[in-house]
Amino acid sequence: MKRNLALTVAAIAVSGLLLQVPVSAFAADSTPAPTITSVPVATAVSNYQQALADYAAANSAYAATRASVGVTLRSVQAAFQVAQKAYTKADQARTQAVKAISLAFALDVQAATRAFRQAQKSATTADAKNVATSNFNAAVTLASSNRDLALSQLAALPDGPARPFVPMPPVPAPAQNGNGQNGNGQGGSSQNQDSGSSQQGKKPKN
């Protein structure tokens, strides 16, 4: 009995926190439920599946472009941008699906809480109150199972597209002038060294 009561109190508190609605809002049966707008779970999941298919197609086109012979870097980068945008949309769609599933769970718990309040108010015996508590716990358990099942059926988000490889520009070789010198004049200094070495080897004439 104490365990069921503890579960009931915990579930009521969770439902209030998830919906950002104080538990006291359910004290009176005539209190209207808060209006919460969200994309239905089926719609959100369908949107995510479509976004995944769009990303798979864009990523395949990007891979084909990269593998093409003679393709330009501009074409590769353009295909990458298309694939990246499709990946971002898929990521956002999955986030929306998770939010829709979580909100559906919160609404189920809220409905169970309201039904529990009404049953407790109308109950005149201890057995009736125990039945209300058991029904509430069963409803919360079912809501949790539905939420976990929906989340487990969401396909994982794949990795994003690999960034295209941008080759480094070639480093130009040092320019040489007509005397065989490069831009730093190293050619002339080597000639001067050779000339000085030959002069040192000669003996002065008497």
KOLSEMI-26518 format. One record per residue (C-alpha): residue number from 1; residue in three letters; x, y, z. Coordinates in nm, 4 decimals. Layout:
residues N
+------+------+----------+----------+----------+
: resi : resn :     east :    north :       up :
+------+------+----------+----------+----------+
:  NUM :  ALA :        X :        Y :        Z :
...
+------+------+----------+----------+----------+
***
This chain:
residues 206
+------+------+----------+----------+----------+
: resi : resn :     east :    north :       up :
+------+------+----------+----------+----------+
:    1 :  MET :   0.0000 :   0.0000 :   0.0000 :
:    2 :  LYS :   0.2764 :   0.2415 :   0.0917 :
:    3 :  ARG :   0.4697 :   0.1469 :  -0.2202 :
:    4 :  ASN :   0.1696 :   0.2147 :  -0.4447 :
:    5 :  LEU :   0.1152 :   0.5480 :  -0.2740 :
:    6 :  ALA :   0.4775 :   0.6441 :  -0.3276 :
:    7 :  LEU :   0.4564 :   0.5506 :  -0.6963 :
:    8 :  THR :   0.1414 :   0.7526 :  -0.7323 :
:    9 :  VAL :   0.2917 :   1.0641 :  -0.5755 :
:   10 :  ALA :   0.6072 :   1.0307 :  -0.7875 :
:   11 :  ALA :   0.4126 :   0.9917 :  -1.1117 :
:   12 :  ILE :   0.1965 :   1.2932 :  -1.0350 :
:   13 :  ALA :   0.5054 :   1.5015 :  -0.9656 :
:   14 :  VAL :   0.6700 :   1.3830 :  -1.2896 :
:   15 :  SER :   0.3655 :   1.4699 :  -1.4960 :
:   16 :  GLY :   0.3585 :   1.8183 :  -1.3478 :
:   17 :  LEU :   0.7276 :   1.8757 :  -1.4142 :
:   18 :  LEU :   0.7166 :   1.7450 :  -1.7692 :
:   19 :  LEU :   0.4319 :   1.9712 :  -1.8627 :
:   20 :  GLN :   0.5513 :   2.2612 :  -1.6481 :
:   21 :  VAL :   0.2115 :   2.2615 :  -1.4806 :
:   22 :  PRO :   0.1877 :   2.2613 :  -1.0981 :
:   23 :  VAL :   0.0278 :   1.9556 :  -0.9411 :
:   24 :  SER :  -0.2195 :   2.1860 :  -0.7660 :
:   25 :  ALA :  -0.3730 :   2.2552 :  -1.1054 :
:   26 :  PHE :  -0.5369 :   1.9130 :  -1.0867 :
:   27 :  ALA :  -0.6925 :   1.9670 :  -0.7432 :
:   28 :  ALA :  -1.0298 :   2.0578 :  -0.8919 :
:   29 :  ASP :  -1.1908 :   1.8375 :  -1.1542 :
:   30 :  SER :  -1.3260 :   2.1417 :  -1.3382 :
:   31 :  THR :  -0.9739 :   2.2749 :  -1.4056 :
:   32 :  PRO :  -0.9189 :   2.2605 :  -1.7810 :
:   33 :  ALA :  -0.6113 :   2.0822 :  -1.9096 :
:   34 :  PRO :  -0.3382 :   2.3123 :  -2.0442 :
:   35 :  THR :  -0.3326 :   2.3585 :  -2.4178 :
:   36 :  ILE :  -0.0121 :   2.2193 :  -2.5680 :
:   37 :  THR :   0.0487 :   2.2204 :  -2.9408 :
:   38 :  SER :   0.2902 :   1.9728 :  -3.0920 :
:   39 :  VAL :   0.3438 :   1.7665 :  -3.4039 :
:   40 :  PRO :   0.1766 :   1.4253 :  -3.3669 :
:   41 :  VAL :   0.4155 :   1.1374 :  -3.3062 :
:   42 :  ALA :   0.3273 :   0.9604 :  -3.6307 :
:   43 :  THR :   0.3831 :   1.2785 :  -3.8308 :
:   44 :  ALA :   0.7123 :   1.3577 :  -3.6589 :
:   45 :  VAL :   0.8435 :   1.0047 :  -3.7119 :
:   46 :  SER :   0.7353 :   1.0116 :  -4.0766 :
:   47 :  ASN :   0.9089 :   1.3449 :  -4.1290 :
:   48 :  TYR :   1.2273 :   1.2034 :  -3.9805 :
:   49 :  GLN :   1.2159 :   0.8980 :  -4.2053 :
:   50 :  GLN :   1.1705 :   1.1198 :  -4.5096 :
:   51 :  ALA :   1.4588 :   1.3424 :  -4.3997 :
:   52 :  LEU :   1.6790 :   1.0345 :  -4.3613 :
:   53 :  ALA :   1.5919 :   0.9219 :  -4.7145 :
:   54 :  ASP :   1.6665 :   1.2692 :  -4.8515 :
:   55 :  TYR :   2.0035 :   1.2754 :  -4.6778 :
:   56 :  ALA :   2.0932 :   0.9276 :  -4.8038 :
:   57 :  ALA :   2.0191 :   1.0373 :  -5.1610 :
:   58 :  ALA :   2.2156 :   1.3623 :  -5.1254 :
:   59 :  ASN :   2.5111 :   1.1850 :  -4.9673 :
:   60 :  SER :   2.5153 :   0.9223 :  -5.2432 :
:   61 :  ALA :   2.5136 :   1.1967 :  -5.5063 :
:   62 :  TYR :   2.7986 :   1.3672 :  -5.3242 :
:   63 :  ALA :   3.0028 :   1.0457 :  -5.3178 :
:   64 :  ALA :   2.9392 :   0.9909 :  -5.6896 :
:   65 :  THR :   3.0498 :   1.3455 :  -5.7671 :
:   66 :  ARG :   3.3721 :   1.2988 :  -5.5709 :
:   67 :  ALA :   3.4462 :   0.9771 :  -5.7596 :
:   68 :  SER :   3.3859 :   1.1311 :  -6.1022 :
:   69 :  VAL :   3.6860 :   1.1661 :  -6.3330 :
:   70 :  GLY :   3.7861 :   1.5225 :  -6.4091 :
:   71 :  VAL :   3.5387 :   1.6741 :  -6.1651 :
:   72 :  THR :   3.6122 :   2.0274 :  -6.0513 :
:   73 :  LEU :   3.6574 :   2.1279 :  -5.6885 :
:   74 :  ARG :   3.3658 :   2.3682 :  -5.7216 :
:   75 :  SER :   3.1313 :   2.0842 :  -5.8210 :
:   76 :  VAL :   3.2482 :   1.8719 :  -5.5285 :
:   77 :  GLN :   3.1965 :   2.1556 :  -5.2828 :
:   78 :  ALA :   2.8485 :   2.2259 :  -5.4209 :
:   79 :  ALA :   2.7487 :   1.8592 :  -5.3792 :
:   80 :  PHE :   2.8896 :   1.8651 :  -5.0259 :
:   81 :  GLN :   2.6791 :   2.1678 :  -4.9348 :
:   82 :  VAL :   2.3637 :   1.9918 :  -5.0548 :
:   83 :  ALA :   2.4476 :   1.6823 :  -4.8499 :
:   84 :  GLN :   2.5315 :   1.8924 :  -4.5430 :
:   85 :  LYS :   2.1987 :   2.0747 :  -4.5576 :
:   86 :  ALA :   2.0133 :   1.7443 :  -4.5895 :
:   87 :  TYR :   2.2014 :   1.6093 :  -4.2878 :
:   88 :  THR :   2.1092 :   1.9162 :  -4.0807 :
:   89 :  LYS :   1.7427 :   1.8709 :  -4.1696 :
:   90 :  ALA :   1.7569 :   1.5040 :  -4.0686 :
:   91 :  ASP :   1.9151 :   1.5967 :  -3.7364 :
:   92 :  GLN :   1.6436 :   1.8541 :  -3.6695 :
:   93 :  ALA :   1.3695 :   1.6097 :  -3.7708 :
:   94 :  ARG :   1.4980 :   1.3480 :  -3.5272 :
:   95 :  THR :   1.5053 :   1.6024 :  -3.2463 :
:   96 :  GLN :   1.1446 :   1.6939 :  -3.3274 :
:   97 :  ALA :   1.0435 :   1.3274 :  -3.3228 :
:   98 :  VAL :   1.2014 :   1.2748 :  -2.9810 :
:   99 :  LYS :   1.0202 :   1.5810 :  -2.8475 :
:  100 :  ALA :   0.6881 :   1.4587 :  -2.9865 :
:  101 :  ILE :   0.7332 :   1.1170 :  -2.8238 :
:  102 :  SER :   0.8270 :   1.2720 :  -2.4903 :
:  103 :  LEU :   0.5315 :   1.5077 :  -2.5010 :
:  104 :  ALA :   0.2925 :   1.2231 :  -2.5832 :
:  105 :  PHE :   0.4200 :   1.0418 :  -2.2752 :
:  106 :  ALA :   0.3687 :   1.3522 :  -2.0614 :
:  107 :  LEU :   0.0134 :   1.3945 :  -2.1881 :
:  108 :  ASP :  -0.0643 :   1.0279 :  -2.1159 :
:  109 :  VAL :   0.0609 :   1.0707 :  -1.7597 :
:  110 :  GLN :  -0.1402 :   1.3899 :  -1.7265 :
:  111 :  ALA :  -0.4589 :   1.2138 :  -1.8381 :
:  112 :  ALA :  -0.3924 :   0.9306 :  -1.5937 :
:  113 :  THR :  -0.3379 :   1.1833 :  -1.3170 :
:  114 :  ARG :  -0.6686 :   1.3565 :  -1.3830 :
:  115 :  ALA :  -0.8504 :   1.0230 :  -1.3925 :
:  116 :  PHE :  -0.6845 :   0.9247 :  -1.0667 :
:  117 :  ARG :  -0.7901 :   1.2503 :  -0.9004 :
:  118 :  GLN :  -1.1471 :   1.2016 :  -1.0068 :
:  119 :  ALA :  -1.1520 :   0.8386 :  -0.8933 :
:  120 :  GLN :  -1.0050 :   0.9281 :  -0.5555 :
:  121 :  LYS :  -1.2614 :   1.2034 :  -0.5075 :
:  122 :  SER :  -1.5556 :   0.9775 :  -0.5846 :
:  123 :  ALA :  -1.4231 :   0.6746 :  -0.3956 :
:  124 :  THR :  -1.6074 :   0.6019 :  -0.0708 :
:  125 :  THR :  -1.4170 :   0.2936 :   0.0428 :
:  126 :  ALA :  -1.0533 :   0.1983 :   0.0865 :
:  127 :  ASP :  -1.0916 :  -0.0721 :  -0.1770 :
:  128 :  ALA :  -1.2125 :   0.1830 :  -0.4306 :
:  129 :  LYS :  -0.9165 :   0.4052 :  -0.3583 :
:  130 :  ASN :  -0.6816 :   0.1099 :  -0.3988 :
:  131 :  VAL :  -0.8372 :   0.0312 :  -0.7354 :
:  132 :  ALA :  -0.7896 :   0.3918 :  -0.8454 :
:  133 :  THR :  -0.4261 :   0.3775 :  -0.7428 :
:  134 :  SER :  -0.3696 :   0.0490 :  -0.9245 :
:  135 :  ASN :  -0.5331 :   0.1819 :  -1.2408 :
:  136 :  PHE :  -0.3170 :   0.4918 :  -1.2267 :
:  137 :  ASN :   0.0037 :   0.2921 :  -1.1842 :
:  138 :  ALA :  -0.0939 :   0.0675 :  -1.4751 :
:  139 :  ALA :  -0.1635 :   0.3695 :  -1.6953 :
:  140 :  VAL :   0.1748 :   0.5240 :  -1.6136 :
:  141 :  THR :   0.3508 :   0.1942 :  -1.6817 :
:  142 :  LEU :   0.1772 :   0.1655 :  -2.0181 :
:  143 :  ALA :   0.2700 :   0.5238 :  -2.1075 :
:  144 :  SER :   0.6320 :   0.4541 :  -2.0196 :
:  145 :  SER :   0.6351 :   0.1383 :  -2.2303 :
:  146 :  ASN :   0.4869 :   0.3198 :  -2.5292 :
:  147 :  ARG :   0.7435 :   0.5959 :  -2.4982 :
:  148 :  ASP :   1.0371 :   0.3550 :  -2.4722 :
:  149 :  LEU :   0.9122 :   0.1530 :  -2.7676 :
:  150 :  ALA :   0.8709 :   0.4613 :  -2.9862 :
:  151 :  LEU :   1.2188 :   0.5856 :  -2.8995 :
:  152 :  SER :   1.3749 :   0.2451 :  -2.9694 :
:  153 :  GLN :   1.2139 :   0.2362 :  -3.3143 :
:  154 :  LEU :   1.3695 :   0.5672 :  -3.4185 :
:  155 :  ALA :   1.6549 :   0.4998 :  -3.6578 :
:  156 :  ALA :   1.9917 :   0.6295 :  -3.5473 :
:  157 :  LEU :   2.1220 :   0.9409 :  -3.7178 :
:  158 :  PRO :   2.4112 :   0.8459 :  -3.9501 :
:  159 :  ASP :   2.7393 :   1.0313 :  -3.9699 :
:  160 :  GLY :   2.7495 :   1.3564 :  -4.1589 :
:  161 :  PRO :   2.9117 :   1.3910 :  -4.5015 :
:  162 :  ALA :   3.2909 :   1.3938 :  -4.5148 :
:  163 :  ARG :   3.4371 :   1.7294 :  -4.6023 :
:  164 :  PRO :   3.5949 :   1.7463 :  -4.9488 :
:  165 :  PHE :   3.9712 :   1.7379 :  -4.9737 :
:  166 :  VAL :   4.1137 :   2.0728 :  -5.0824 :
:  167 :  PRO :   4.4696 :   2.0296 :  -5.2198 :
:  168 :  MET :   4.7348 :   2.2797 :  -5.1216 :
:  169 :  PRO :   4.8558 :   2.5049 :  -5.4059 :
:  170 :  PRO :   5.2042 :   2.4111 :  -5.5367 :
:  171 :  VAL :   5.4998 :   2.6157 :  -5.4135 :
:  172 :  PRO :   5.6702 :   2.7879 :  -5.7113 :
:  173 :  ALA :   6.0437 :   2.7217 :  -5.7642 :
:  174 :  PRO :   6.2855 :   3.0146 :  -5.7153 :
:  175 :  ALA :   6.3317 :   3.2216 :  -6.0333 :
:  176 :  GLN :   6.6818 :   3.2441 :  -6.1895 :
:  177 :  ASN :   6.8310 :   3.5323 :  -6.3849 :
:  178 :  GLY :   7.0564 :   3.5192 :  -6.6884 :
:  179 :  ASN :   7.3752 :   3.4715 :  -6.4797 :
:  180 :  GLY :   7.2418 :   3.1545 :  -6.3188 :
:  181 :  GLN :   7.1571 :   3.3389 :  -5.9965 :
:  182 :  ASN :   6.8304 :   3.2838 :  -5.8121 :
:  183 :  GLY :   6.6350 :   3.5560 :  -5.6445 :
:  184 :  ASN :   6.8598 :   3.5452 :  -5.3387 :
:  185 :  GLY :   7.1847 :   3.5871 :  -5.5352 :
:  186 :  GLN :   7.3193 :   3.2537 :  -5.4164 :
:  187 :  GLY :   7.4464 :   3.1646 :  -5.7598 :
:  188 :  GLY :   7.6735 :   3.4702 :  -5.7700 :
:  189 :  SER :   7.8109 :   3.4079 :  -5.4224 :
:  190 :  SER :   7.9104 :   3.0549 :  -5.5158 :
:  191 :  GLN :   8.0891 :   3.1814 :  -5.8266 :
:  192 :  ASN :   8.2752 :   3.4373 :  -5.6154 :
:  193 :  GLN :   8.3796 :   3.1657 :  -5.3731 :
:  194 :  ASP :   8.5097 :   2.9506 :  -5.6580 :
:  195 :  SER :   8.7002 :   3.2459 :  -5.8010 :
:  196 :  GLY :   8.8537 :   3.3295 :  -5.4645 :
:  197 :  SER :   8.9565 :   2.9698 :  -5.4106 :
:  198 :  SER :   9.1356 :   2.9587 :  -5.7485 :
:  199 :  GLN :   9.3190 :   3.2811 :  -5.6771 :
:  200 :  GLN :   9.4433 :   3.1533 :  -5.3427 :
:  201 :  GLY :   9.5912 :   2.8486 :  -5.5172 :
:  202 :  LYS :   9.8093 :   3.0629 :  -5.7481 :
:  203 :  LYS :  10.1616 :   3.1612 :  -5.6362 :
:  204 :  PRO :  10.2695 :   3.5212 :  -5.6845 :
:  205 :  LYS :  10.5268 :   3.5793 :  -5.9617 :
:  206 :  ASN :  10.8664 :   3.7222 :  -5.8720 :
+------+------+----------+----------+----------+
***
